[in-house]
Amino acid sequence: MNTNKIYAESIAKEYAPKDDSKIVALRKLDRKAKLPATIFTYACGIISALVFGLGMCLSMQIIGGGIFWLVAGIIIGCIGMVGCGVNYPIYLRLLEKGKQKYAFEIIELAREISEE
C-alpha cells in the first residue's frame, strides 16, 4: 500500500463535509432529554449540602450560641439531610419524564441511522 495515498485520504476526510448530522441530532436530543434532570440534581444537591452544613455549624455552636441555636441547627441539619436523601429519587423521576418526552423522536432517529 502506498502510505502517501492513505495519508492524503485521511487529510481529505478531515476537510470533507460531514454527513453525520443525524448522529449530532441524536446526541442533542439525548442531552435535551437528560439536561433538566441533571441541572435540578446538581442544584438541589448543592443547596441541600449547604443547608446541612449550616445546620451542623449551628448545632456545634460554631455559629451562634445557646440552646435555641443548637435546636435550630439540628432541625436545619435534618432538613438538609432530607434534601440530600430525596435528591436521587427525584432525579430518577425527572430523567424518566425527560426520556418519555423525547423517546419517540430518539427511537425514530436511531432507526434511521441504523438502517443506513
Phi and psi restraints in degrees (range 20) as a CNS / XPLOR table:
assign (resid 1 and name C) (resid 2 and name N)
       (resid 2 and name CA) (resid 2 and name C) 1.0 -89.6 20.0 2
assign (resid 2 and name N) (resid 2 and name CA)
       (resid 2 and name C) (resid 3 and name N) 1.0 115.4 20.0 2
assign (resid 2 and name C) (resid 3 and name N)
       (resid 3 and name CA) (resid 3 and name C) 1.0 -68.1 20.0 2
assign (resid 3 and name N) (resid 3 and name CA)
       (resid 3 and name C) (resid 4 and name N) 1.0 -31.0 20.0 2
assign (resid 3 and name C) (resid 4 and name N)
       (resid 4 and name CA) (resid 4 and name C) 1.0 -63.8 20.0 2
assign (resid 4 and name N) (resid 4 and name CA)
       (resid 4 and name C) (resid 5 and name N) 1.0 -37.9 20.0 2
assign (resid 4 and name C) (resid 5 and name N)
       (resid 5 and name CA) (resid 5 and name C) 1.0 -66.3 20.0 2
assign (resid 5 and name N) (resid 5 and name CA)
       (resid 5 and name C) (resid 6 and name N) 1.0 -43.4 20.0 2
assign (resid 5 and name C) (resid 6 and name N)
       (resid 6 and name CA) (resid 6 and name C) 1.0 -62.7 20.0 2
assign (resid 6 and name N) (resid 6 and name CA)
       (resid 6 and name C) (resid 7 and name N) 1.0 -42.6 20.0 2
assign (resid 6 and name C) (resid 7 and name N)
       (resid 7 and name CA) (resid 7 and name C) 1.0 -64.6 20.0 2
assign (resid 7 and name N) (resid 7 and name CA)
       (resid 7 and name C) (resid 8 and name N) 1.0 -42.9 20.0 2
assign (resid 7 and name C) (resid 8 and name N)
       (resid 8 and name CA) (resid 8 and name C) 1.0 -63.9 20.0 2
assign (resid 8 and name N) (resid 8 and name CA)
       (resid 8 and name C) (resid 9 and name N) 1.0 -39.5 20.0 2
assign (resid 8 and name C) (resid 9 and name N)
       (resid 9 and name CA) (resid 9 and name C) 1.0 -66.5 20.0 2
assign (resid 9 and name N) (resid 9 and name CA)
       (resid 9 and name C) (resid 10 and name N) 1.0 -38.7 20.0 2
assign (resid 9 and name C) (resid 10 and name N)
       (resid 10 and name CA) (resid 10 and name C) 1.0 -67.3 20.0 2
assign (resid 10 and name N) (resid 10 and name CA)
       (resid 10 and name C) (resid 11 and name N) 1.0 -37.8 20.0 2
assign (resid 10 and name C) (resid 11 and name N)
       (resid 11 and name CA) (resid 11 and name C) 1.0 -66.7 20.0 2
assign (resid 11 and name N) (resid 11 and name CA)
       (resid 11 and name C) (resid 12 and name N) 1.0 -41.5 20.0 2
assign (resid 11 and name C) (resid 12 and name N)
       (resid 12 and name CA) (resid 12 and name C) 1.0 -63.8 20.0 2
assign (resid 12 and name N) (resid 12 and name CA)
       (resid 12 and name C) (resid 13 and name N) 1.0 -35.5 20.0 2
assign (resid 12 and name C) (resid 13 and name N)
       (resid 13 and name CA) (resid 13 and name C) 1.0 -63.8 20.0 2
assign (resid 13 and name N) (resid 13 and name CA)
       (resid 13 and name C) (resid 14 and name N) 1.0 -33.7 20.0 2
assign (resid 13 and name C) (resid 14 and name N)
       (resid 14 and name CA) (resid 14 and name C) 1.0 -64.6 20.0 2
assign (resid 14 and name N) (resid 14 and name CA)
       (resid 14 and name C) (resid 15 and name N) 1.0 -36.2 20.0 2
assign (resid 14 and name C) (resid 15 and name N)
       (resid 15 and name CA) (resid 15 and name C) 1.0 -97.7 20.0 2
assign (resid 15 and name N) (resid 15 and name CA)
       (resid 15 and name C) (resid 16 and name N) 1.0 -7.1 20.0 2
assign (resid 15 and name C) (resid 16 and name N)
       (resid 16 and name CA) (resid 16 and name C) 1.0 -72.7 20.0 2
assign (resid 16 and name N) (resid 16 and name CA)
       (resid 16 and name C) (resid 17 and name N) 1.0 148.8 20.0 2
assign (resid 16 and name C) (resid 17 and name N)
       (resid 17 and name CA) (resid 17 and name C) 1.0 -64.0 20.0 2
assign (resid 17 and name N) (resid 17 and name CA)
       (resid 17 and name C) (resid 18 and name N) 1.0 137.6 20.0 2
assign (resid 17 and name C) (resid 18 and name N)
       (resid 18 and name CA) (resid 18 and name C) 1.0 -78.9 20.0 2
assign (resid 18 and name N) (resid 18 and name CA)
       (resid 18 and name C) (resid 19 and name N) 1.0 137.0 20.0 2
assign (resid 18 and name C) (resid 19 and name N)
       (resid 19 and name CA) (resid 19 and name C) 1.0 -113.5 20.0 2
assign (resid 19 and name N) (resid 19 and name CA)
       (resid 19 and name C) (resid 20 and name N) 1.0 28.4 20.0 2
assign (resid 19 and name C) (resid 20 and name N)
       (resid 20 and name CA) (resid 20 and name C) 1.0 -108.2 20.0 2
assign (resid 20 and name N) (resid 20 and name CA)
       (resid 20 and name C) (resid 21 and name N) 1.0 36.6 20.0 2
assign (resid 20 and name C) (resid 21 and name N)
       (resid 21 and name CA) (resid 21 and name C) 1.0 -65.5 20.0 2
assign (resid 21 and name N) (resid 21 and name CA)
       (resid 21 and name C) (resid 22 and name N) 1.0 -26.6 20.0 2
assign (resid 21 and name C) (resid 22 and name N)
       (resid 22 and name CA) (resid 22 and name C) 1.0 -69.3 20.0 2
assign (resid 22 and name N) (resid 22 and name CA)
       (resid 22 and name C) (resid 23 and name N) 1.0 -36.8 20.0 2
assign (resid 22 and name C) (resid 23 and name N)
       (resid 23 and name CA) (resid 23 and name C) 1.0 -65.2 20.0 2
assign (resid 23 and name N) (resid 23 and name CA)
       (resid 23 and name C) (resid 24 and name N) 1.0 -43.4 20.0 2
assign (resid 23 and name C) (resid 24 and name N)
       (resid 24 and name CA) (resid 24 and name C) 1.0 -62.4 20.0 2
assign (resid 24 and name N) (resid 24 and name CA)
       (resid 24 and name C) (resid 25 and name N) 1.0 -42.4 20.0 2
assign (resid 24 and name C) (resid 25 and name N)
       (resid 25 and name CA) (resid 25 and name C) 1.0 -63.7 20.0 2
assign (resid 25 and name N) (resid 25 and name CA)
       (resid 25 and name C) (resid 26 and name N) 1.0 -38.0 20.0 2
assign (resid 25 and name C) (resid 26 and name N)
       (resid 26 and name CA) (resid 26 and name C) 1.0 -64.6 20.0 2
assign (resid 26 and name N) (resid 26 and name CA)
       (resid 26 and name C) (resid 27 and name N) 1.0 -43.1 20.0 2
assign (resid 26 and name C) (resid 27 and name N)
       (resid 27 and name CA) (resid 27 and name C) 1.0 -62.9 20.0 2
assign (resid 27 and name N) (resid 27 and name CA)
       (resid 27 and name C) (resid 28 and name N) 1.0 -41.0 20.0 2
assign (resid 27 and name C) (resid 28 and name N)
       (resid 28 and name CA) (resid 28 and name C) 1.0 -64.4 20.0 2
assign (resid 28 and name N) (resid 28 and name CA)
       (resid 28 and name C) (resid 29 and name N) 1.0 -41.9 20.0 2
assign (resid 28 and name C) (resid 29 and name N)
       (resid 29 and name CA) (resid 29 and name C) 1.0 -63.8 20.0 2
assign (resid 29 and name N) (resid 29 and name CA)
       (resid 29 and name C) (resid 30 and name N) 1.0 -39.6 20.0 2
assign (resid 29 and name C) (resid 30 and name N)
       (resid 30 and name CA) (resid 30 and name C) 1.0 -63.3 20.0 2
assign (resid 30 and name N) (resid 30 and name CA)
       (resid 30 and name C) (resid 31 and name N) 1.0 -44.7 20.0 2
assign (resid 30 and name C) (resid 31 and name N)
       (resid 31 and name CA) (resid 31 and name C) 1.0 -64.0 20.0 2
assign (resid 31 and name N) (resid 31 and name CA)
       (resid 31 and name C) (resid 32 and name N) 1.0 -39.8 20.0 2
assign (resid 31 and name C) (resid 32 and name N)
       (resid 32 and name CA) (resid 32 and name C) 1.0 -63.5 20.0 2
assign (resid 32 and name N) (resid 32 and name CA)
       (resid 32 and name C) (resid 33 and name N) 1.0 -34.0 20.0 2
assign (resid 32 and name C) (resid 33 and name N)
       (resid 33 and name CA) (resid 33 and name C) 1.0 -72.9 20.0 2
assign (resid 33 and name N) (resid 33 and name CA)
       (resid 33 and name C) (resid 34 and name N) 1.0 -33.7 20.0 2
assign (resid 33 and name C) (resid 34 and name N)
       (resid 34 and name CA) (resid 34 and name C) 1.0 -96.2 20.0 2
assign (resid 34 and name N) (resid 34 and name CA)
       (resid 34 and name C) (resid 35 and name N) 1.0 -19.3 20.0 2
assign (resid 34 and name C) (resid 35 and name N)
       (resid 35 and name CA) (resid 35 and name C) 1.0 -62.3 20.0 2
assign (resid 35 and name N) (resid 35 and name CA)
       (resid 35 and name C) (resid 36 and name N) 1.0 -46.3 20.0 2
assign (resid 35 and name C) (resid 36 and name N)
       (resid 36 and name CA) (resid 36 and name C) 1.0 -59.8 20.0 2
assign (resid 36 and name N) (resid 36 and name CA)
       (resid 36 and name C) (resid 37 and name N) 1.0 -39.8 20.0 2
assign (resid 36 and name C) (resid 37 and name N)
       (resid 37 and name CA) (resid 37 and name C) 1.0 -65.9 20.0 2
assign (resid 37 and name N) (resid 37 and name CA)
       (resid 37 and name C) (resid 38 and name N) 1.0 -40.0 20.0 2
assign (resid 37 and name C) (resid 38 and name N)
       (resid 38 and name CA) (resid 38 and name C) 1.0 -66.6 20.0 2
assign (resid 38 and name N) (resid 38 and name CA)
       (resid 38 and name C) (resid 39 and name N) 1.0 -44.7 20.0 2
assign (resid 38 and name C) (resid 39 and name N)
       (resid 39 and name CA) (resid 39 and name C) 1.0 -62.4 20.0 2
assign (resid 39 and name N) (resid 39 and name CA)
       (resid 39 and name C) (resid 40 and name N) 1.0 -45.2 20.0 2
assign (resid 39 and name C) (resid 40 and name N)
       (resid 40 and name CA) (resid 40 and name C) 1.0 -61.5 20.0 2
assign (resid 40 and name N) (resid 40 and name CA)
       (resid 40 and name C) (resid 41 and name N) 1.0 -42.4 20.0 2
assign (resid 40 and name C) (resid 41 and name N)
       (resid 41 and name CA) (resid 41 and name C) 1.0 -63.0 20.0 2
assign (resid 41 and name N) (resid 41 and name CA)
       (resid 41 and name C) (resid 42 and name N) 1.0 -45.9 20.0 2
assign (resid 41 and name C) (resid 42 and name N)
       (resid 42 and name CA) (resid 42 and name C) 1.0 -63.8 20.0 2
assign (resid 42 and name N) (resid 42 and name CA)
       (resid 42 and name C) (resid 43 and name N) 1.0 -45.4 20.0 2
assign (resid 42 and name C) (resid 43 and name N)
       (resid 43 and name CA) (resid 43 and name C) 1.0 -62.7 20.0 2
assign (resid 43 and name N) (resid 43 and name CA)
       (resid 43 and name C) (resid 44 and name N) 1.0 -47.6 20.0 2
assign (resid 43 and name C) (resid 44 and name N)
       (resid 44 and name CA) (resid 44 and name C) 1.0 -64.7 20.0 2
assign (resid 44 and name N) (resid 44 and name CA)
       (resid 44 and name C) (resid 45 and name N) 1.0 -40.1 20.0 2
assign (resid 44 and name C) (resid 45 and name N)
       (resid 45 and name CA) (resid 45 and name C) 1.0 -64.4 20.0 2
assign (resid 45 and name N) (resid 45 and name CA)
       (resid 45 and name C) (resid 46 and name N) 1.0 -43.4 20.0 2
assign (resid 45 and name C) (resid 46 and name N)
       (resid 46 and name CA) (resid 46 and name C) 1.0 -65.7 20.0 2
assign (resid 46 and name N) (resid 46 and name CA)
       (resid 46 and name C) (resid 47 and name N) 1.0 -46.7 20.0 2
assign (resid 46 and name C) (resid 47 and name N)
       (resid 47 and name CA) (resid 47 and name C) 1.0 -63.4 20.0 2
assign (resid 47 and name N) (resid 47 and name CA)
       (resid 47 and name C) (resid 48 and name N) 1.0 -43.0 20.0 2
assign (resid 47 and name C) (resid 48 and name N)
       (resid 48 and name CA) (resid 48 and name C) 1.0 -64.5 20.0 2
assign (resid 48 and name N) (resid 48 and name CA)
       (resid 48 and name C) (resid 49 and name N) 1.0 -39.7 20.0 2
assign (resid 48 and name C) (resid 49 and name N)
       (resid 49 and name CA) (resid 49 and name C) 1.0 -65.9 20.0 2
assign (resid 49 and name N) (resid 49 and name CA)
       (resid 49 and name C) (resid 50 and name N) 1.0 -38.4 20.0 2
assign (resid 49 and name C) (resid 50 and name N)
       (resid 50 and name CA) (resid 50 and name C) 1.0 -67.7 20.0 2
assign (resid 50 and name N) (resid 50 and name CA)
       (resid 50 and name C) (resid 51 and name N) 1.0 -39.8 20.0 2
assign (resid 50 and name C) (resid 51 and name N)
       (resid 51 and name CA) (resid 51 and name C) 1.0 -64.5 20.0 2
assign (resid 51 and name N) (resid 51 and name CA)
       (resid 51 and name C) (resid 52 and name N) 1.0 -42.2 20.0 2
assign (resid 51 and name C) (resid 52 and name N)
       (resid 52 and name CA) (resid 52 and name C) 1.0 -61.7 20.0 2
assign (resid 52 and name N) (resid 52 and name CA)
       (resid 52 and name C) (resid 53 and name N) 1.0 -42.5 20.0 2
assign (resid 52 and name C) (resid 53 and name N)
       (resid 53 and name CA) (resid 53 and name C) 1.0 -64.9 20.0 2
assign (resid 53 and name N) (resid 53 and name CA)
       (resid 53 and name C) (resid 54 and name N) 1.0 -38.9 20.0 2
assign (resid 53 and name C) (resid 54 and name N)
       (resid 54 and name CA) (resid 54 and name C) 1.0 -63.0 20.0 2
assign (resid 54 and name N) (resid 54 and name CA)
       (resid 54 and name C) (resid 55 and name N) 1.0 -42.4 20.0 2
assign (resid 54 and name C) (resid 55 and name N)
       (resid 55 and name CA) (resid 55 and name C) 1.0 -61.9 20.0 2
assign (resid 55 and name N) (resid 55 and name CA)
       (resid 55 and name C) (resid 56 and name N) 1.0 -39.3 20.0 2
assign (resid 55 and name C) (resid 56 and name N)
       (resid 56 and name CA) (resid 56 and name C) 1.0 -65.0 20.0 2
assign (resid 56 and name N) (resid 56 and name CA)
       (resid 56 and name C) (resid 57 and name N) 1.0 -42.9 20.0 2
assign (resid 56 and name C) (resid 57 and name N)
       (resid 57 and name CA) (resid 57 and name C) 1.0 -62.7 20.0 2
assign (resid 57 and name N) (resid 57 and name CA)
       (resid 57 and name C) (resid 58 and name N) 1.0 -40.2 20.0 2
assign (resid 57 and name C) (resid 58 and name N)
       (resid 58 and name CA) (resid 58 and name C) 1.0 -68.8 20.0 2
assign (resid 58 and name N) (resid 58 and name CA)
       (resid 58 and name C) (resid 59 and name N) 1.0 -41.8 20.0 2
assign (resid 58 and name C) (resid 59 and name N)
       (resid 59 and name CA) (resid 59 and name C) 1.0 -72.2 20.0 2
assign (resid 59 and name N) (resid 59 and name CA)
       (resid 59 and name C) (resid 60 and name N) 1.0 -27.7 20.0 2
assign (resid 59 and name C) (resid 60 and name N)
       (resid 60 and name CA) (resid 60 and name C) 1.0 -89.0 20.0 2
assign (resid 60 and name N) (resid 60 and name CA)
       (resid 60 and name C) (resid 61 and name N) 1.0 3.0 20.0 2
assign (resid 60 and name C) (resid 61 and name N)
       (resid 61 and name CA) (resid 61 and name C) 1.0 60.3 20.0 2
assign (resid 61 and name N) (resid 61 and name CA)
       (resid 61 and name C) (resid 62 and name N) 1.0 34.2 20.0 2
assign (resid 61 and name C) (resid 62 and name N)
       (resid 62 and name CA) (resid 62 and name C) 1.0 -75.3 20.0 2
assign (resid 62 and name N) (resid 62 and name CA)
       (resid 62 and name C) (resid 63 and name N) 1.0 -38.7 20.0 2
assign (resid 62 and name C) (resid 63 and name N)
       (resid 63 and name CA) (resid 63 and name C) 1.0 -111.1 20.0 2
assign (resid 63 and name N) (resid 63 and name CA)
       (resid 63 and name C) (resid 64 and name N) 1.0 129.8 20.0 2
assign (resid 63 and name C) (resid 64 and name N)
       (resid 64 and name CA) (resid 64 and name C) 1.0 76.7 20.0 2
assign (resid 64 and name N) (resid 64 and name CA)
       (resid 64 and name C) (resid 65 and name N) 1.0 178.7 20.0 2
assign (resid 64 and name C) (resid 65 and name N)
       (resid 65 and name CA) (resid 65 and name C) 1.0 -162.6 20.0 2
assign (resid 65 and name N) (resid 65 and name CA)
       (resid 65 and name C) (resid 66 and name N) 1.0 152.8 20.0 2
assign (resid 65 and name C) (resid 66 and name N)
       (resid 66 and name CA) (resid 66 and name C) 1.0 105.2 20.0 2
assign (resid 66 and name N) (resid 66 and name CA)
       (resid 66 and name C) (resid 67 and name N) 1.0 169.7 20.0 2
assign (resid 66 and name C) (resid 67 and name N)
       (resid 67 and name CA) (resid 67 and name C) 1.0 -70.0 20.0 2
assign (resid 67 and name N) (resid 67 and name CA)
       (resid 67 and name C) (resid 68 and name N) 1.0 -32.8 20.0 2
assign (resid 67 and name C) (resid 68 and name N)
       (resid 68 and name CA) (resid 68 and name C) 1.0 -61.5 20.0 2
assign (resid 68 and name N) (resid 68 and name CA)
       (resid 68 and name C) (resid 69 and name N) 1.0 -46.1 20.0 2
assign (resid 68 and name C) (resid 69 and name N)
       (resid 69 and name CA) (resid 69 and name C) 1.0 -70.7 20.0 2
assign (resid 69 and name N) (resid 69 and name CA)
       (resid 69 and name C) (resid 70 and name N) 1.0 -28.6 20.0 2
assign (resid 69 and name C) (resid 70 and name N)
       (resid 70 and name CA) (resid 70 and name C) 1.0 -64.5 20.0 2
assign (resid 70 and name N) (resid 70 and name CA)
       (resid 70 and name C) (resid 71 and name N) 1.0 -49.3 20.0 2
assign (resid 70 and name C) (resid 71 and name N)
       (resid 71 and name CA) (resid 71 and name C) 1.0 -65.4 20.0 2
assign (resid 71 and name N) (resid 71 and name CA)
       (resid 71 and name C) (resid 72 and name N) 1.0 -43.1 20.0 2
assign (resid 71 and name C) (resid 72 and name N)
       (resid 72 and name CA) (resid 72 and name C) 1.0 -62.0 20.0 2
assign (resid 72 and name N) (resid 72 and name CA)
       (resid 72 and name C) (resid 73 and name N) 1.0 -38.2 20.0 2
assign (resid 72 and name C) (resid 73 and name N)
       (resid 73 and name CA) (resid 73 and name C) 1.0 -65.2 20.0 2
assign (resid 73 and name N) (resid 73 and name CA)
       (resid 73 and name C) (resid 74 and name N) 1.0 -39.9 20.0 2
assign (resid 73 and name C) (resid 74 and name N)
       (resid 74 and name CA) (resid 74 and name C) 1.0 -64.6 20.0 2
assign (resid 74 and name N) (resid 74 and name CA)
       (resid 74 and name C) (resid 75 and name N) 1.0 -43.8 20.0 2
assign (resid 74 and name C) (resid 75 and name N)
       (resid 75 and name CA) (resid 75 and name C) 1.0 -65.8 20.0 2
assign (resid 75 and name N) (resid 75 and name CA)
       (resid 75 and name C) (resid 76 and name N) 1.0 -45.2 20.0 2
assign (resid 75 and name C) (resid 76 and name N)
       (resid 76 and name CA) (resid 76 and name C) 1.0 -64.7 20.0 2
assign (resid 76 and name N) (resid 76 and name CA)
       (resid 76 and name C) (resid 77 and name N) 1.0 -39.7 20.0 2
assign (resid 76 and name C) (resid 77 and name N)
       (resid 77 and name CA) (resid 77 and name C) 1.0 -62.7 20.0 2
assign (resid 77 and name N) (resid 77 and name CA)
       (resid 77 and name C) (resid 78 and name N) 1.0 -40.2 20.0 2
assign (resid 77 and name C) (resid 78 and name N)
       (resid 78 and name CA) (resid 78 and name C) 1.0 -64.8 20.0 2
assign (resid 78 and name N) (resid 78 and name CA)
       (resid 78 and name C) (resid 79 and name N) 1.0 -37.9 20.0 2
assign (resid 78 and name C) (resid 79 and name N)
       (resid 79 and name CA) (resid 79 and name C) 1.0 -62.7 20.0 2
assign (resid 79 and name N) (resid 79 and name CA)
       (resid 79 and name C) (resid 80 and name N) 1.0 -41.8 20.0 2
assign (resid 79 and name C) (resid 80 and name N)
       (resid 80 and name CA) (resid 80 and name C) 1.0 -64.3 20.0 2
assign (resid 80 and name N) (resid 80 and name CA)
       (resid 80 and name C) (resid 81 and name N) 1.0 -39.4 20.0 2
assign (resid 80 and name C) (resid 81 and name N)
       (resid 81 and name CA) (resid 81 and name C) 1.0 -64.8 20.0 2
assign (resid 81 and name N) (resid 81 and name CA)
       (resid 81 and name C) (resid 82 and name N) 1.0 -41.2 20.0 2
assign (resid 81 and name C) (resid 82 and name N)
       (resid 82 and name CA) (resid 82 and name C) 1.0 -63.0 20.0 2
assign (resid 82 and name N) (resid 82 and name CA)
       (resid 82 and name C) (resid 83 and name N) 1.0 -42.2 20.0 2
assign (resid 82 and name C) (resid 83 and name N)
       (resid 83 and name CA) (resid 83 and name C) 1.0 -59.9 20.0 2
assign (resid 83 and name N) (resid 83 and name CA)
       (resid 83 and name C) (resid 84 and name N) 1.0 -42.6 20.0 2
assign (resid 83 and name C) (resid 84 and name N)
       (resid 84 and name CA) (resid 84 and name C) 1.0 -67.1 20.0 2
assign (resid 84 and name N) (resid 84 and name CA)
       (resid 84 and name C) (resid 85 and name N) 1.0 -34.9 20.0 2
assign (resid 84 and name C) (resid 85 and name N)
       (resid 85 and name CA) (resid 85 and name C) 1.0 -71.9 20.0 2
assign (resid 85 and name N) (resid 85 and name CA)
       (resid 85 and name C) (resid 86 and name N) 1.0 -35.2 20.0 2
assign (resid 85 and name C) (resid 86 and name N)
       (resid 86 and name CA) (resid 86 and name C) 1.0 -90.1 20.0 2
assign (resid 86 and name N) (resid 86 and name CA)
       (resid 86 and name C) (resid 87 and name N) 1.0 -4.3 20.0 2
assign (resid 86 and name C) (resid 87 and name N)
       (resid 87 and name CA) (resid 87 and name C) 1.0 -61.0 20.0 2
assign (resid 87 and name N) (resid 87 and name CA)
       (resid 87 and name C) (resid 88 and name N) 1.0 -48.6 20.0 2
assign (resid 87 and name C) (resid 88 and name N)
       (resid 88 and name CA) (resid 88 and name C) 1.0 -66.7 20.0 2
assign (resid 88 and name N) (resid 88 and name CA)
       (resid 88 and name C) (resid 89 and name N) 1.0 -45.8 20.0 2
assign (resid 88 and name C) (resid 89 and name N)
       (resid 89 and name CA) (resid 89 and name C) 1.0 -60.7 20.0 2
assign (resid 89 and name N) (resid 89 and name CA)
       (resid 89 and name C) (resid 90 and name N) 1.0 -37.6 20.0 2
assign (resid 89 and name C) (resid 90 and name N)
       (resid 90 and name CA) (resid 90 and name C) 1.0 -65.7 20.0 2
assign (resid 90 and name N) (resid 90 and name CA)
       (resid 90 and name C) (resid 91 and name N) 1.0 -40.2 20.0 2
assign (resid 90 and name C) (resid 91 and name N)
       (resid 91 and name CA) (resid 91 and name C) 1.0 -58.1 20.0 2
assign (resid 91 and name N) (resid 91 and name CA)
       (resid 91 and name C) (resid 92 and name N) 1.0 -46.0 20.0 2
assign (resid 91 and name C) (resid 92 and name N)
       (resid 92 and name CA) (resid 92 and name C) 1.0 -62.4 20.0 2
assign (resid 92 and name N) (resid 92 and name CA)
       (resid 92 and name C) (resid 93 and name N) 1.0 -40.5 20.0 2
assign (resid 92 and name C) (resid 93 and name N)
       (resid 93 and name CA) (resid 93 and name C) 1.0 -66.2 20.0 2
assign (resid 93 and name N) (resid 93 and name CA)
       (resid 93 and name C) (resid 94 and name N) 1.0 -44.0 20.0 2
assign (resid 93 and name C) (resid 94 and name N)
       (resid 94 and name CA) (resid 94 and name C) 1.0 -66.2 20.0 2
assign (resid 94 and name N) (resid 94 and name CA)
       (resid 94 and name C) (resid 95 and name N) 1.0 -37.9 20.0 2
assign (resid 94 and name C) (resid 95 and name N)
       (resid 95 and name CA) (resid 95 and name C) 1.0 -64.8 20.0 2
assign (resid 95 and name N) (resid 95 and name CA)
       (resid 95 and name C) (resid 96 and name N) 1.0 -41.4 20.0 2
assign (resid 95 and name C) (resid 96 and name N)
       (resid 96 and name CA) (resid 96 and name C) 1.0 -64.0 20.0 2
assign (resid 96 and name N) (resid 96 and name CA)
       (resid 96 and name C) (resid 97 and name N) 1.0 -41.1 20.0 2
assign (resid 96 and name C) (resid 97 and name N)
       (resid 97 and name CA) (resid 97 and name C) 1.0 -63.9 20.0 2
assign (resid 97 and name N) (resid 97 and name CA)
       (resid 97 and name C) (resid 98 and name N) 1.0 -41.3 20.0 2
assign (resid 97 and name C) (resid 98 and name N)
       (resid 98 and name CA) (resid 98 and name C) 1.0 -65.2 20.0 2
assign (resid 98 and name N) (resid 98 and name CA)
       (resid 98 and name C) (resid 99 and name N) 1.0 -39.8 20.0 2
assign (resid 98 and name C) (resid 99 and name N)
       (resid 99 and name CA) (resid 99 and name C) 1.0 -66.9 20.0 2
assign (resid 99 and name N) (resid 99 and name CA)
       (resid 99 and name C) (resid 100 and name N) 1.0 -39.7 20.0 2
assign (resid 99 and name C) (resid 100 and name N)
       (resid 100 and name CA) (resid 100 and name C) 1.0 -65.7 20.0 2
assign (resid 100 and name N) (resid 100 and name CA)
       (resid 100 and name C) (resid 101 and name N) 1.0 -35.6 20.0 2
assign (resid 100 and name C) (resid 101 and name N)
       (resid 101 and name CA) (resid 101 and name C) 1.0 -65.5 20.0 2
assign (resid 101 and name N) (resid 101 and name CA)
       (resid 101 and name C) (resid 102 and name N) 1.0 -39.0 20.0 2
assign (resid 101 and name C) (resid 102 and name N)
       (resid 102 and name CA) (resid 102 and name C) 1.0 -108.2 20.0 2
assign (resid 102 and name N) (resid 102 and name CA)
       (resid 102 and name C) (resid 103 and name N) 1.0 8.5 20.0 2
assign (resid 102 and name C) (resid 103 and name N)
       (resid 103 and name CA) (resid 103 and name C) 1.0 -60.9 20.0 2
assign (resid 103 and name N) (resid 103 and name CA)
       (resid 103 and name C) (resid 104 and name N) 1.0 -46.0 20.0 2
assign (resid 103 and name C) (resid 104 and name N)
       (resid 104 and name CA) (resid 104 and name C) 1.0 -61.7 20.0 2
assign (resid 104 and name N) (resid 104 and name CA)
       (resid 104 and name C) (resid 105 and name N) 1.0 -47.0 20.0 2
assign (resid 104 and name C) (resid 105 and name N)
       (resid 105 and name CA) (resid 105 and name C) 1.0 -63.8 20.0 2
assign (resid 105 and name N) (resid 105 and name CA)
       (resid 105 and name C) (resid 106 and name N) 1.0 -41.7 20.0 2
assign (resid 105 and name C) (resid 106 and name N)
       (resid 106 and name CA) (resid 106 and name C) 1.0 -67.1 20.0 2
assign (resid 106 and name N) (resid 106 and name CA)
       (resid 106 and name C) (resid 107 and name N) 1.0 -43.0 20.0 2
assign (resid 106 and name C) (resid 107 and name N)
       (resid 107 and name CA) (resid 107 and name C) 1.0 -65.6 20.0 2
assign (resid 107 and name N) (resid 107 and name CA)
       (resid 107 and name C) (resid 108 and name N) 1.0 -42.8 20.0 2
assign (resid 107 and name C) (resid 108 and name N)
       (resid 108 and name CA) (resid 108 and name C) 1.0 -62.8 20.0 2
assign (resid 108 and name N) (resid 108 and name CA)
       (resid 108 and name C) (resid 109 and name N) 1.0 -44.4 20.0 2
assign (resid 108 and name C) (resid 109 and name N)
       (resid 109 and name CA) (resid 109 and name C) 1.0 -66.3 20.0 2
assign (resid 109 and name N) (resid 109 and name CA)
       (resid 109 and name C) (resid 110 and name N) 1.0 -38.9 20.0 2
assign (resid 109 and name C) (resid 110 and name N)
       (resid 110 and name CA) (resid 110 and name C) 1.0 -65.0 20.0 2
assign (resid 110 and name N) (resid 110 and name CA)
       (resid 110 and name C) (resid 111 and name N) 1.0 -37.9 20.0 2
assign (resid 110 and name C) (resid 111 and name N)
       (resid 111 and name CA) (resid 111 and name C) 1.0 -64.8 20.0 2
assign (resid 111 and name N) (resid 111 and name CA)
       (resid 111 and name C) (resid 112 and name N) 1.0 -42.0 20.0 2
assign (resid 111 and name C) (resid 112 and name N)
       (resid 112 and name CA) (resid 112 and name C) 1.0 -60.8 20.0 2
assign (resid 112 and name N) (resid 112 and name CA)
       (resid 112 and name C) (resid 113 and name N) 1.0 -41.3 20.0 2
assign (resid 112 and name C) (resid 113 and name N)
       (resid 113 and name CA) (resid 113 and name C) 1.0 -67.9 20.0 2
assign (resid 113 and name N) (resid 113 and name CA)
       (resid 113 and name C) (resid 114 and name N) 1.0 -42.1 20.0 2
assign (resid 113 and name C) (resid 114 and name N)
       (resid 114 and name CA) (resid 114 and name C) 1.0 -71.6 20.0 2
assign (resid 114 and name N) (resid 114 and name CA)
       (resid 114 and name C) (resid 115 and name N) 1.0 -24.3 20.0 2
assign (resid 114 and name C) (resid 115 and name N)
       (resid 115 and name CA) (resid 115 and name C) 1.0 -79.0 20.0 2
assign (resid 115 and name N) (resid 115 and name CA)
       (resid 115 and name C) (resid 116 and name N) 1.0 -19.4 20.0 2
